[in-house]
Amino acid sequence: ERIAHYKAPKSVDFVEELPKTGSGKIYKKGLKDRYWA
């Protein structure tokens, strides 16, 4: 299946553990902060 080039990710980073909130949900802002700091 082909998708438009602008929809495909430029890179994929693997992490050991996803940051989570106190309730156990994935902390999406924590993922962004890693690259926008």
C-alpha positions, 0 to 999 in steps of 0.5 A: 500500500502506498501513501503520500510522501508527506504522510510517512514519518521522517524518522522512527525513534525507539525508546526503552520506556514510554513516559506515563502519567500518574494514572498510567496513561502515555504522557504524550507531551513528555514525548514531544518535550524530549525533542523540542527542548 
